[in-house]
């Protein structure tokens, strides 16, 4: 296994640890683990590019690690009441829909390039920003942003919902086009 894939594998292993930390009230430590996971995401990609160590496995593992981290952190934050449950359900539903669509297209022998939509990249940034905005205050020893009168978290909640919906619709449209190549629904 290549070094970038090992780094990605450790990012996957960090997911249940981050969830446990959030669920047990150690959001400060969860913040630093979340930061480390983000750094590792950039690091594995940089190493893969610099040393020409890109692999097919890495092409699949990296987005799985990213989605596992976001979904895991969102589920834990939703459970402890730090983000709305409806948003958690929206984020999880979108990712399940995408994975289900990929699996369906794979069964139809459709070749898929793991190429995210532009709106999906924006969505990922907003999702990370929201998780960081919720986890950063305890991680940095500050009061929650809402207590300081900051509207950042509520704004990010709605921005996350909007980009999640737009991204989900974009992937559904793209999947529909690919599905229609195979005759659609008979």
Secondary structure as the mmCIF struct_conf table of DSSP 4:
data_model
#
loop_
_struct_conf.conf_type_id
_struct_conf.id
_struct_conf.beg_label_comp_id
_struct_conf.beg_label_asym_id
_struct_conf.beg_label_seq_id
_struct_conf.end_label_comp_id
_struct_conf.end_label_asym_id
_struct_conf.end_label_seq_id
HELX_RH_AL_P HELX_RH_AL_P1 UNK A 3 UNK A 23
TURN_TY1_P TURN_TY1_P1 UNK A 24 UNK A 25
HELX_RH_AL_P HELX_RH_AL_P2 UNK A 27 UNK A 50
TURN_TY1_P TURN_TY1_P2 UNK A 51 UNK A 52
HELX_RH_AL_P HELX_RH_AL_P3 UNK A 56 UNK A 79
TURN_TY1_P TURN_TY1_P3 UNK A 80 UNK A 81
BEND BEND1 UNK A 82 UNK A 83
HELX_RH_AL_P HELX_RH_AL_P4 UNK A 85 UNK A 107
TURN_TY1_P TURN_TY1_P4 UNK A 108 UNK A 109
HELX_RH_AL_P HELX_RH_AL_P5 UNK A 118 UNK A 139
TURN_TY1_P TURN_TY1_P5 UNK A 140 UNK A 141
TURN_TY1_P TURN_TY1_P6 UNK A 145 UNK A 149
HELX_RH_AL_P HELX_RH_AL_P6 UNK A 152 UNK A 180
TURN_TY1_P TURN_TY1_P7 UNK A 181 UNK A 183
BEND BEND2 UNK A 184 UNK A 184
#
